[in-house]
Amino acid sequence: MDTTFEKALGLFAKSLSKTGKSINTIIAYKGDINQFCNFLFKAGLVNDVTKITNTHIEEFKQSLQKRDYTAKSISRKINSIKNFFVFLKNEKIIDDDPSINIKHPKYENGLPRILKPLEYRSLRDACRNDPRATAILELMLQCGLRIKEIENLKLNGVTENEITIELYESHPQRTVPLNNSVKTALQEYIKDARFQSKAKNVFVTKTGRVLLARNIRSLLNRYFNKADIQNVKVNDLRNTFIAFQLKAGVPIDIVSQIVGHKRISTTEKYLQLIENKEETRGIKLKEL
């Protein structure tokens, strides 16, 4: 049996795909394991997964610490390596798991970043002459969409009062209600500003191609800079939606369902950001 890193990693990636892991997750796993493989290669060590020892992994971990990787980043890489070797042992490619006693570095999980009203109002003002950016902003801020969901959103998935997020990767299909701000922004973009395209996707480039997630991220980052909003990421718009709805008293299970969280515990962490929760007023979402 071929037990080189390349062959073993290929089998691992196929396994991740079959179990429904997202493309981005698979890329991250492969990147971490390839980094470990390259470390061994440059150190003149081994390229055979059956000969990897606990010491090899510890040396890799120490090399990351010396290069000032954050504890969180190191922990993620260790997690990738551990999952890799668990797979190899389950497939009987190796007899013993060399990563089993490797410990994760300790780190504190930071709370999600939530935009203040002044910040998202400034962001809206910065986008006001760009209907496409405005529509994207409102979908993230008022509906809690993921950036990949905006890329995948189809014209036939947009109705008067809701949008349909199609099944993709490991995320099931769901519907998301639209408030007046999102309705207006989407209508203005689709009817008056969308570039001609054969694509079925809502958001397209000037040449009619699908606007990819990386393009959407670049677009919003440009407006973050224009609005002079510091230390913010695109996903913080989604974070803001979640925290705002929970603060407004929308039941946590409703919020979790709308944003597509697989576990309600993922939504619960946002409760730490809420100082004074308003009294519940039904399940209607509040407009930011």
C-alpha positions in Angstrom: 0.0 0.0 0.0 1.1 3.5 -0.9 1.5 5.3 2.5 3.0 8.6 1.4 1.6 11.8 2.7 0.2 12.7 -0.8 -1.7 9.5 -1.1 -3.0 9.5 2.5 -4.1 13.1 2.2 -6.0 12.4 -1.0 -7.9 9.6 0.7 -8.6 11.9 3.7 -9.9 14.7 1.5 -12.3 12.3 -0.3 -13.6 11.1 3.0 -14.3 14.7 4.2 -16.2 15.3 1.0 -18.3 12.2 1.4 -19.2 13.2 5.0 -20.5 16.6 3.8 -17.7 18.9 4.8 -17.7 22.2 3.1 -15.1 23.0 0.4 -13.5 25.7 2.6 -13.2 23.2 5.5 -11.5 20.7 3.2 -9.1 23.3 1.8 -8.3 24.3 5.4 -7.6 20.7 6.5 -5.4 20.1 3.4 -3.5 23.3 3.9 -2.7 22.5 7.6 -1.6 18.9 6.8 0.5 20.0 3.8 2.2 22.5 6.1 3.1 19.7 8.5 4.3 17.5 5.6 6.5 20.3 4.2 8.0 20.8 7.7 9.0 17.2 7.8 10.4 17.3 4.3 12.5 20.4 5.0 13.7 18.9 8.2 14.9 15.8 6.3 12.5 13.6 8.2 9.8 11.3 6.7 7.2 11.2 4.0 5.6 8.0 5.1 2.6 8.3 7.4 3.3 5.0 9.0 6.6 6.4 10.4 5.3 9.6 11.9 5.8 9.8 15.7 4.5 11.9 18.5 7.9 13.7 18.5 7.5 14.8 14.9 4.2 16.4 15.7 5.6 18.1 18.8 8.5 19.5 16.9 6.0 20.9 14.3 4.0 22.5 17.1 7.1 24.1 18.6 8.2 25.4 15.2 4.8 27.2 14.9 5.2 28.7 18.3 8.7 30.0 17.5 7.2 31.6 14.3 4.7 33.5 16.5 1.6 31.7 15.3 -1.3 32.5 17.6 -2.5 29.8 20.0 -5.8 29.6 18.2 -4.1 29.1 14.8 -1.8 26.4 16.2 -4.8 24.6 17.9 -6.6 24.5 14.5 -3.6 23.0 12.8 -3.3 20.4 15.6 -6.9 19.6 15.2 -6.5 19.0 11.5 -3.5 16.7 12.2 -5.5 14.8 14.8 -8.4 14.2 12.5 -6.1 13.1 9.8 -4.5 10.4 11.9 -7.8 9.3 13.4 -8.9 8.7 9.8 -5.7 6.8 8.9 -6.1 4.6 12.0 -9.8 3.9 11.3 -8.8 2.9 7.7 -6.1 0.6 9.1 -3.4 2.6 7.2 -1.5 3.1 10.4 -1.5 0.9 13.6 -1.1 3.6 16.2 -2.2 7.2 16.3 0.9 9.4 16.9 -1.2 12.5 17.7 -3.3 11.0 20.5 -1.2 12.6 23.3 -0.6 16.0 21.6 -2.2 18.8 23.6 -3.8 21.9 22.2 -2.4 25.2 23.3 -4.8 27.1 25.6 -6.5 30.2 24.3 -9.5 32.3 25.0 -12.3 32.4 22.4 -13.1 36.0 21.7 -16.6 37.1 21.5 -18.1 37.9 18.0 -17.7 41.6 16.9 -21.0 43.5 16.8 -21.3 46.7 14.9 -22.7 49.7 16.7 -25.7 51.6 15.2 -23.4 54.5 14.3 -21.1 52.1 12.4 -23.7 50.3 10.3 -25.4 53.6 9.6 -22.1 55.0 8.3 -21.7 51.9 6.2 -25.1 52.3 4.7 -24.2 55.9 3.9 -20.9 54.8 2.3 -22.8 52.4 0.0 -25.7 54.6 -0.8 -24.7 55.2 -4.5 -23.9 51.5 -5.1 -27.2 49.5 -5.3 -25.5 46.2 -5.5 -23.4 46.8 -2.4 -26.4 48.1 -0.6 -28.5 45.0 -1.4 -25.6 42.8 -0.2 -25.2 44.8 3.0 -28.9 44.6 3.8 -29.0 40.8 3.2 -26.2 40.3 5.7 -27.3 42.9 8.2 -31.0 42.3 8.1 -31.2 38.6 7.2 -28.0 37.2 8.7 -26.9 35.5 5.5 -23.4 34.0 5.1 -21.2 35.4 2.3 -21.4 32.1 0.4 -25.2 32.2 0.6 -25.2 35.6 -1.1 -23.0 34.2 -3.9 -25.4 31.3 -4.4 -28.7 33.3 -4.1 -30.8 32.8 -7.2 -33.3 35.1 -8.8 -36.0 32.5 -8.6 -35.3 32.2 -4.9 -36.4 35.8 -4.3 -40.1 36.4 -3.7 -42.0 39.4 -2.3 -41.6 38.5 1.4 -38.8 35.9 1.7 -35.8 34.4 0.0 -34.9 30.7 -0.3 -31.4 29.6 0.6 -30.8 26.5 -1.5 -29.1 23.3 -0.1 -25.4 23.6 -0.3 -22.5 21.6 1.1 -23.6 20.5 4.6 -26.2 23.3 5.0 -29.9 22.4 4.5 -32.3 24.5 2.5 -34.2 27.2 4.4 -36.3 30.3 3.9 -35.5 33.7 5.4 -38.1 36.5 5.8 -37.4 39.9 4.3 -38.2 43.2 6.0 -38.9 46.4 4.2 -35.3 47.6 4.0 -34.1 44.4 2.3 -37.1 44.3 0.0 -36.4 47.9 -1.2 -32.7 47.3 -1.6 -33.2 44.0 -3.6 -35.9 45.5 -5.8 -33.8 48.5 -6.7 -30.8 46.4 -7.5 -32.5 43.7 -9.5 -34.8 46.0 -11.5 -32.6 49.0 -12.1 -28.9 48.2 -11.4 -28.2 44.5 -12.1 -25.9 44.0 -15.1 -27.1 41.9 -18.0 -26.3 38.3 -17.5 -27.3 34.8 -18.4 -26.5 33.7 -14.9 -29.4 32.7 -12.6 -27.6 34.2 -9.6 -28.9 37.5 -8.1 -25.4 39.1 -7.9 -23.3 39.4 -10.9 -20.2 41.3 -12.2 -20.2 44.0 -14.8 -19.3 41.3 -17.4 -22.3 39.2 -16.3 -20.4 36.6 -14.4 -21.4 35.3 -10.9 -20.1 37.6 -8.2 -18.0 35.2 -6.1 -17.6 35.2 -2.3 -14.1 36.6 -2.6 -15.4 39.5 -4.8 -18.2 40.2 -2.3 -15.7 40.2 0.6 -13.5 42.7 -1.3 -16.4 44.9 -2.2 -17.6 45.1 1.5 -14.1 45.6 2.8 -13.7 48.6 0.4 -16.8 50.2 2.0 -15.7 49.3 5.5 -12.6 51.4 4.7 -14.7 54.2 3.2 -16.9 54.3 6.3 -13.7 54.2 8.5 -14.9 51.2 10.4 -12.0 49.6 12.2 -11.3 45.9 13.2 -14.3 44.6 11.4 -14.8 41.5 9.2 -17.6 40.7 6.7 -19.1 38.0 8.9 -19.5 40.7 11.7 -22.6 41.9 9.7 -24.2 38.5 10.3 -23.0 38.6 13.9 -24.7 41.9 14.3 -28.0 40.6 13.0 -28.0 37.6 15.4 -27.2 39.7 18.5 -29.7 42.4 17.6 -32.6 40.0 17.1 -31.8 38.2 20.4 -31.7 41.5 22.2 -35.0 42.4 20.6 -36.6 39.4 22.3 -36.9 37.1 19.2 -36.9 33.5 20.5 -33.5 31.9 20.2 -34.8 28.9 18.3 -36.3 31.2 15.7 -33.1 33.1 15.3 -31.1 29.9 15.1 -33.4 28.6 12.3 -33.3 31.8 10.3 -29.5 32.0 10.2 -29.0 28.3 9.6 -27.2 27.2 12.7 -27.0 23.5 13.0 -26.9 23.6 16.8 -28.8 26.1 19.0 -25.7 26.2 21.3 -24.0 28.1 18.4 -26.7 30.8 18.7 -26.5 30.8 22.5 -23.0 32.2 22.6 -24.4 35.5 21.3 -26.4 35.9 24.5 -23.1 36.9 26.2 -23.2 40.1 24.1 -26.6 41.2 25.4 -26.7 43.3 28.5 -30.4 44.2 28.6 -32.7 41.9 26.7 -36.0 43.4 25.7 -39.3 41.7 26.5 -40.4 39.2 23.9 -42.8 40.7 21.4 -43.6 37.6 19.3 -41.4 36.1 16.6 -41.3 39.1 14.2 -37.8 40.2 13.4 -36.8 43.7 14.3 -35.4 46.0 11.6 -32.0 47.5 12.1 
